[in-house]
Amino acid sequence: MSGPIPPASAAETKACCAAAYGSDVMPLLLGASYHPGGLALTRRLADQLRLRRGDRVLDVASGRGTTALLLAGEYHADVTGVDLSPANVTLASDAARSTGLVDQTRFQVGDADRLPGEDSGFDAVVCECAFCTFPDKPSAAAELARVLRPGGLLGITDVTVDRTRLPPELSGLSGWIACLADARLLGEYTDVLTAAGLAVTHTERHDAAITAMLDQIEARLTLVRMTARDRAEDLGVDFDQAPAVVAATRTAIGDGVIGYALITARKPA
């Protein structure tokens, strides 16, 4: 397993992903939940974590608050969302007010390498389709473990990639696609979590979810080209290369190079 990305590259990667996922282009391409499987997979994750009314939950890389608001509204959890993008934090806070969940949710700017919150301050931590973007995964995993109470559960859904087989069309892209460049195999994720002192309790494959999201992106590219081409190109979306990128991604999914997984882990009591 390779080590952390050098500091300069790490900072650039974080800035790239924060800019991409804070852009109003992302909902046009990805839909409201920003991750494969959508809210159905979020509910699956929450059920695996056995969330109960009043549980204190930290949503790391909370985006525009979709996951946090679902956990607060349907599972009656008390949720803190942390995201690197100030724009996302503002939009998530606005959504909490508009849905009447402002007393159960709060959102703040924060970095996965230096999470806000005291040691053992949360009953559960969730991180959807974001761990793959963290340049220093061991540090991020240690922070996830730190803020969990003993016996608390971590839930992750994320892209998996066999980087040794990733086609060149996908390995060097900028913007929103570049966030896949540091995704890992499922076994590598579990190794990182184990090294941070967490006990992996469950894993599931959800590769069909990423195929469905790719279908959605392909269908929406024409709309984005017509309504937000300049903003999309600023994020690194090359519309001339998009068909080849989509085709390469579809082949990589079919070959098992790219997939999607759900992981839960427990902090030992």
C-alpha positions as CSV (number, residue, x, y, z in Angstrom):
1,M,0.0,0.0,0.0
2,S,1.4,3.4,-0.9
3,G,1.9,6.0,1.8
4,P,0.2,9.4,2.1
5,I,0.3,11.8,-0.8
6,P,3.0,14.5,-0.2
7,P,1.7,17.6,1.5
8,A,1.5,19.8,-1.6
9,S,-0.3,17.2,-3.6
10,A,-2.6,16.5,-0.6
11,A,-3.6,20.2,-0.3
12,E,-4.2,20.3,-4.1
13,T,-6.3,17.2,-3.9
14,K,-8.4,18.6,-1.1
15,A,-8.9,21.9,-2.8
16,C,-9.9,20.1,-6.1
17,C,-12.5,18.0,-4.4
18,A,-13.9,20.8,-2.2
19,A,-14.3,23.0,-5.3
20,A,-15.8,20.2,-7.3
21,Y,-18.3,19.1,-4.8
22,G,-19.2,22.6,-3.7
23,S,-20.1,23.5,-7.3
24,D,-23.7,23.8,-8.4
25,V,-22.7,21.6,-11.4
26,M,-22.5,18.5,-9.1
27,P,-26.3,18.2,-8.5
28,L,-26.8,18.3,-12.2
29,L,-24.5,15.4,-12.8
30,L,-24.9,13.3,-9.6
31,G,-28.4,14.1,-8.2
32,A,-29.2,15.1,-4.6
33,S,-27.2,12.4,-2.7
34,Y,-23.9,12.7,-4.6
35,H,-23.1,9.1,-4.1
36,P,-23.9,5.7,-5.8
37,G,-26.9,3.9,-4.3
38,G,-28.5,7.2,-3.2
39,L,-30.7,7.4,-0.1
40,A,-31.6,3.7,-0.3
41,L,-27.9,2.8,0.4
42,T,-27.8,5.4,3.1
43,R,-30.7,3.7,4.8
44,R,-28.9,0.4,4.4
45,L,-25.9,1.8,6.1
46,A,-27.9,3.4,8.9
47,D,-29.6,0.0,9.5
48,Q,-26.3,-1.7,9.7
49,L,-25.2,0.8,12.3
50,R,-28.4,0.1,14.3
51,L,-29.0,3.8,14.9
52,R,-31.4,4.7,17.7
53,R,-33.2,7.9,18.7
54,G,-30.9,10.4,20.2
55,D,-27.7,8.8,19.0
56,R,-24.9,11.3,18.4
57,V,-23.7,10.9,14.8
58,L,-20.9,12.6,12.9
59,D,-21.2,12.8,9.2
60,V,-17.8,13.4,7.7
61,A,-17.7,15.1,4.3
62,S,-21.4,15.8,4.7
63,G,-21.8,17.8,1.4
64,R,-25.1,19.5,1.2
65,G,-26.5,17.6,4.1
66,T,-28.5,14.9,2.4
67,T,-27.3,12.0,4.6
68,A,-27.3,14.0,7.8
69,L,-30.9,15.2,7.2
70,L,-32.1,11.7,6.5
71,L,-30.4,10.3,9.7
72,A,-32.0,13.1,11.7
73,G,-35.4,13.0,10.1
74,E,-35.9,9.2,9.8
75,Y,-33.7,7.8,12.5
76,H,-34.1,10.7,15.0
77,A,-30.3,11.0,15.5
78,D,-28.5,14.1,16.6
79,V,-26.2,14.8,13.7
80,T,-23.1,17.0,13.2
81,G,-22.0,17.4,9.6
82,V,-18.4,18.4,8.7
83,D,-17.4,19.4,5.2
84,L,-14.3,21.1,3.7
85,S,-16.5,23.3,1.4
86,P,-17.9,26.4,3.1
87,A,-20.5,26.6,0.3
88,N,-21.8,23.1,1.1
89,V,-21.9,24.0,4.8
90,T,-24.1,27.0,4.1
91,L,-26.4,25.0,1.8
92,A,-26.7,22.2,4.3
93,S,-27.6,24.6,7.1
94,D,-30.2,26.2,4.9
95,A,-31.7,22.8,4.1
96,A,-31.9,22.0,7.8
97,R,-33.8,25.1,8.5
98,S,-36.2,24.5,5.5
99,T,-36.9,21.0,6.6
100,G,-37.4,21.8,10.3
101,L,-34.4,19.8,11.5
102,V,-32.2,22.7,12.7
103,D,-32.5,21.5,16.3
104,Q,-31.2,18.0,15.4
105,T,-28.5,18.9,12.9
106,R,-25.5,21.3,12.7
107,F,-23.0,21.8,10.0
108,Q,-19.4,23.2,10.1
109,V,-16.3,23.5,8.0
110,G,-13.8,20.9,8.9
111,D,-11.0,18.6,7.7
112,A,-11.1,14.8,8.0
113,D,-7.5,14.9,9.2
114,R,-8.4,17.2,12.1
115,L,-12.0,16.5,13.0
116,P,-13.8,18.8,15.4
117,G,-15.2,17.2,18.5
118,E,-13.8,15.7,21.6
119,D,-12.4,12.2,22.0
120,S,-15.2,9.5,22.1
121,G,-17.8,12.2,21.5
122,F,-20.0,10.3,19.0
123,D,-22.0,7.1,19.1
124,A,-21.6,6.6,15.3
125,V,-19.6,8.1,12.4
126,V,-20.6,7.9,8.8
127,C,-18.6,8.8,5.7
128,E,-20.2,8.3,2.3
129,C,-18.2,8.3,-1.0
130,A,-15.5,10.5,0.5
131,F,-12.9,8.3,2.2
132,C,-11.5,7.6,-1.3
133,T,-10.7,11.3,-1.6
134,F,-8.8,11.7,1.6
135,P,-5.1,12.0,0.7
136,D,-3.8,10.8,4.1
137,K,-6.1,7.8,4.8
138,P,-4.3,6.6,7.9
139,S,-4.6,10.0,9.6
140,A,-8.3,10.3,8.6
141,A,-9.0,6.8,9.9
142,A,-7.3,7.6,13.2
143,E,-9.5,10.7,13.5
144,L,-12.6,8.7,12.8
145,A,-11.6,6.3,15.5
146,R,-10.7,9.1,18.0
147,V,-14.1,10.7,17.9
148,L,-16.0,7.4,18.3
149,R,-17.0,6.3,21.8
150,P,-15.8,2.8,22.9
151,G,-18.3,0.4,21.3
152,G,-19.4,3.0,18.7
153,L,-19.7,2.1,15.0
154,L,-18.2,3.6,11.9
155,G,-20.1,3.2,8.5
156,I,-18.5,3.9,5.2
157,T,-19.8,3.6,1.6
158,D,-17.2,4.2,-1.0
159,V,-15.7,3.6,-4.4
160,T,-13.2,0.8,-4.7
161,V,-10.5,0.8,-7.3
162,D,-7.7,-1.6,-8.3
163,R,-5.2,1.2,-9.2
164,T,-2.8,-1.3,-10.8
165,R,-5.5,-1.9,-13.5
166,L,-7.0,1.6,-13.8
167,P,-7.1,2.6,-17.5
168,P,-5.1,5.8,-18.4
169,E,-8.3,7.6,-19.4
170,L,-9.3,7.6,-15.8
171,S,-6.1,7.9,-13.9
172,G,-5.1,11.4,-14.8
173,L,-8.3,13.4,-15.0
174,S,-8.8,16.6,-13.0
175,G,-11.9,17.9,-11.2
176,W,-14.6,15.6,-10.0
177,I,-13.2,12.5,-11.7
178,A,-9.7,13.0,-10.2
179,C,-11.2,12.3,-6.8
180,L,-11.2,8.6,-7.8
181,A,-7.5,8.6,-8.3
182,D,-6.7,7.6,-4.7
183,A,-9.6,5.1,-4.2
184,R,-8.4,1.7,-3.0
185,L,-9.4,-2.0,-3.0
186,L,-11.9,-3.0,-0.4
187,G,-9.2,-5.0,1.5
188,E,-6.9,-1.9,1.6
189,Y,-9.7,0.1,3.2
190,T,-10.3,-2.5,5.8
191,D,-6.5,-2.7,6.5
192,V,-6.4,1.1,7.1
193,L,-9.3,0.9,9.5
194,T,-7.8,-2.0,11.3
195,A,-4.5,-0.2,11.7
196,A,-6.4,2.7,13.3
197,G,-7.6,0.4,16.0
198,L,-11.1,-0.4,14.6
199,A,-12.5,-3.9,14.2
200,V,-14.2,-4.3,10.8
201,T,-17.6,-6.0,11.4
202,H,-19.2,-6.1,8.0
203,T,-18.6,-5.5,4.3
204,E,-20.9,-5.6,1.3
205,R,-20.4,-5.1,-2.4
206,H,-22.7,-2.7,-4.2
207,D,-21.1,-2.5,-7.6
208,A,-24.4,-2.2,-9.4
209,A,-24.9,1.1,-7.7
210,I,-21.9,2.7,-9.4
211,T,-23.1,1.4,-12.7
212,A,-26.5,3.1,-12.1
213,M,-24.8,6.3,-11.2
214,L,-22.7,6.2,-14.4
215,D,-25.9,5.7,-16.4
216,Q,-27.3,8.8,-14.7
217,I,-24.2,10.9,-15.4
218,E,-24.1,9.8,-19.0
219,A,-27.8,10.8,-19.4
220,R,-27.2,14.2,-17.8
221,L,-24.1,15.2,-19.6
222,T,-26.1,16.8,-22.5
223,L,-28.1,18.9,-20.0
224,V,-24.9,20.0,-18.3
225,R,-23.3,20.9,-21.6
226,M,-26.3,23.0,-22.5
227,T,-26.8,24.8,-19.2
228,A,-23.5,24.9,-17.4
229,R,-20.7,24.1,-19.8
230,D,-18.3,26.8,-18.7
231,R,-18.6,25.9,-15.0
232,A,-18.2,22.2,-15.8
233,E,-15.1,22.8,-17.8
234,D,-13.6,24.9,-15.0
235,L,-13.9,21.7,-12.9
236,G,-12.1,19.7,-15.4
237,V,-15.0,18.1,-17.3
238,D,-13.9,17.6,-20.9
239,F,-17.0,17.2,-23.0
240,D,-15.1,16.1,-26.0
241,Q,-13.5,13.3,-24.0
242,A,-16.6,12.4,-22.0
243,P,-17.8,9.5,-24.2
244,A,-14.4,7.8,-24.1
245,V,-14.2,8.4,-20.3
246,V,-17.7,6.9,-19.8
247,A,-16.9,3.9,-22.0
248,A,-13.6,3.3,-20.1
249,T,-15.4,3.6,-16.8
250,R,-18.1,1.1,-17.9
251,T,-15.5,-1.4,-19.0
252,A,-13.6,-0.9,-15.8
253,I,-16.7,-1.7,-13.7
254,G,-17.4,-4.7,-15.8
255,D,-13.9,-6.0,-15.3
256,G,-14.0,-5.5,-11.6
257,V,-11.5,-2.7,-11.6
258,I,-14.0,-0.1,-10.2
259,G,-16.7,-1.0,-7.7
260,Y,-18.6,0.2,-4.7
261,A,-18.7,-1.1,-1.1
262,L,-20.2,-0.7,2.3
263,I,-18.0,-1.2,5.4
264,T,-18.8,-1.1,9.1
265,A,-16.3,-1.1,11.9
266,R,-16.5,-1.0,15.7
267,K,-14.3,0.8,18.2
268,P,-13.4,-1.8,20.8
269,A,-14.9,-1.2,24.2
